[in-house]
Amino acid sequence: MTIRTKPAEILPLNTILAGDCVEMMNSLPEASIDLIFADPPYNLQLKGQLHRPDNSEVDAVDDHWDQFDSFAAYDQFTRDWLAAARRLLKPNGAIWVIGSYHNIFRVGATLQDAGFWILNDVVWRKSNPMPNFRGKRFTNAHETMIWASKSEGAKYTFNYEALKSLNEGIQMRSDWVLPICNGGERLKDAQGEKAHPTQKPEALLHRVLIGSTNPGDVVLDPFFGTGTTGAVAKMLGREFIGIEREAAYREVATARIAKVRKFDREALTVTASKRAEPRVPFGQLVERGMLRPGEMLVNQRGQAARVRADGTLATDGFNGSIHQVGAHIEGAPSCNGWTYWHFRKDGQTIPIDLLRQQIRSEMT
Ligand SMILES: C[S@@+](CC[C@H](N)C(=O)[O-])C[C@H]1O[C@@H](n2cnc3c(N)ncnc32)[C@H](O)[C@@H]1O
């Protein structure tokens, strides 16, 4: 499936592009992508084989695509792909980059140098990390993700309420405890070996995409590997573009994504951010005759204020907005007037927020 962004410019949606990510990104139209999730080579610099106490060999990341001659070479590579990524992002787009202590500090500095604006670093704490077999260092139990907007002041997507709901009503923190990818989710090759050494868990991408994209957004992953980003994007009704240099990984990813079923529309609806809801001034309730000038509003203790024609309230010599009058009565620095004030109808007291919701439902 493809869509046109500008005449003669085609975005290859839900496709895995074969080749080098910088070259491929440079072939795509500028400012066309909502979110980039990047899991670049970590430059692990492993020296020799690593063995477990029973002498079995640890299946570490020693692949050729993770090898760089020097930090300088890695930094140049990072600068190149981040420049290509930044060109692709829409002005309000954002990027996530995941890495370990081997590379994430270098990536972080390069992101800032390139003009990105770091919003958070999220620590993915692995609930089942690999032990430190030699006992010479701490168990390396986390990876770091940097979340950055294209530039300072950009209106990036953040589905605060949806993330809070995902966390049972508690504000989502920047430390995420999730298991590494294993069991049935871990893709295997024909020999029963791991198909890819660094396959990321779908749960991680689920949280990233729910939190920082909306259905229909275009998500690009320039280091696609087994296509975890594409698989979760498809489930969640987002469009994806993957880039991967290695044919074997592209094949694994293609087969994996073909089996994924998109969740239905209803399931994809998430709790809306209050910020995203259209603003309704209290005065509109008065203008539309839902509340009449002179009508009394009451708080839960029955203390009253009178509605005025300009959408303010008056009580005991104090006038102001619904919020200011509520705060004045409570002696509090602030007050949410929408939930504080009630109107009376048929012997019942009803929060004025209900009237605001009625107006909002007409707006969507
Ligand atoms: C850390 S892995 C990503 C794993 C992926 N997140 C997953 O869940 O399967 C990095 C991937 O980037 C690919 N790669 C490395 N350098 C590349 C480049 N310059 N262009 C395109 N792909 C590249 C590697 O082949 C490897 O599959």
The ligand as an ORCA input file, in Angstrom:
! r2SCAN-3c Opt
* xyz 0 1
  C      20.014     -3.876     16.965
  S      19.395     -4.606     15.515
  C      17.649     -4.195     15.497
  C      16.779     -5.304     16.007
  C      15.297     -4.986     15.930
  N      14.919     -3.868     16.780
  C      14.434     -6.181     16.295
  O      13.611     -6.105     17.237
  O      14.571     -7.223     15.663
  C      20.080     -3.583     14.299
  C      19.750     -3.981     12.869
  O      20.199     -2.972     11.989
  C      20.719     -3.555     10.796
  N      21.662     -2.552     10.253
  C      22.865     -2.217     10.742
  N      23.414     -1.218     10.031
  C      22.499     -0.909      9.063
  C      22.461      0.064      8.037
  N      23.491      0.924      7.852
  N      21.372      0.134      7.258
  C      20.335     -0.722      7.432
  N      20.313     -1.663      8.396
  C      21.384     -1.746      9.216
  C      21.352     -4.844     11.262
  O      21.399     -5.769     10.207
  C      20.418     -5.275     12.403
  O      19.431     -6.161     11.974
*
